[in-house]
Structure formats: C-alpha cells, structure tokens
Amino acid sequence: MSCLECFESSIMDIDECQPIYRDIQKFYKGLNMEIDQKIPLHLVESGVIHSKLCNYEIYIIFFLPCRITAGSLLAHEMMHAWLRLNGYKMLDPHVEEGICCVMSYIWLELEMKSDSGSNVASSSSSSSSIPYRKNQRSMFERKLAEYCKYSLKNGKLPIYGDGFREGYAAVLKYGLKNVLNHIKLKRRFPC
Ligand SMILES: [Zn+2]
C-alpha cells in the first residue's frame, strides 16, 4: 500500500523511466562525462537494487521509486557504468560506492535547483510527450530529495556512508574532475 502522494509519483512502467534515464545521461554529459552506451533498465518487484556491472544492466524496484528516488538511483548506478567504461579498475568498495553516492547527491542538488522539475534544458524540446510532471516541483518531491540527501550524508554503512563523506569532502576541496583523475591514478580519494 502507498499514500496518495507516493502513488501519484511512483513509477509503474519501465517506459516511465526513460525520460529520467535521458535526464541522467544529460546530467553526465553536462559534466563532460558522457555515457554513450545504452544501458538496459529493468523494473523488479522487490529485493536488492543493484547494477549488473558486467552487462551494464540497471534494476529499479517496481512501484517504489518516484522520479526523485529513481533519478538518484540511476545517477548512482550509471556512475558505476561510467567508471567501468573509463578504465577505473579494482577500486576499493568505499571509493567506488562513495563516488557513486557523490554523483547521486550532486544530481539531487542540481535537480532541486531547477524550477522545472528537470535539471536539463527543457527549451530544446517543445514536445509534451514527457510523461512525468515537468513544470511543477511538488513539495513532496522537495521533501523527498532533502531526505535522500540527508540519507546520503548520514549513511551508517561504512562503504556508502564513509565513502560518501570522504568523497564529497574531496570533491568540495578539489573539484570533481581532479578527484576523478586522482582516483584513477591512486585508486583512493585525495586527502
Ligand atoms: Zn553502488
């Protein structure tokens, strides 16, 4: 069961993920981290959300995610794919998960800064076919985004929580590009 707000914004069809997927692709492109490879998306009934890194397949739990949770999840999972596609190998789990959580956080921040409900330039398309509510940012979504950011910042699991905190501090200090370069060379976050 779900409350009305959750129900209204929940994703119940894989096609509903496609606009979000394209937004996340544009998010990475905007950071000069283009992910060209088409990554298959699957909705699953329940269980563990994870990416099948060997096939670059991404699983999203059916019904639960709304645009905010699905977007933050996709930003995270697509960073795993980006790391693989760009030759980042044998990273310590807290470094890999940490930087993926950082990308999720950055997406949430950008998303909330945009008025339209989409952090990509919407002027390029006059199409009204995009199924999610584009021109309104509901209070529900804002609260949810704040909660997602809070969860990332206060994660208790060492790999995710500590990884995020270390990674985000490094990104604030050195910038994302420098941190990524450092990880590639040293396989750890800069101090
Ligand atoms: Zn991950």
Boltz pocket constraint, residues with backbone or C-beta under 6 A from the ligand:
constraints:
  - pocket:
      binder: B
      contacts: [[A, 76], [A, 77], [A, 80], [A, 96], [A, 97], [A, 100]]
      max_distance: 6.0
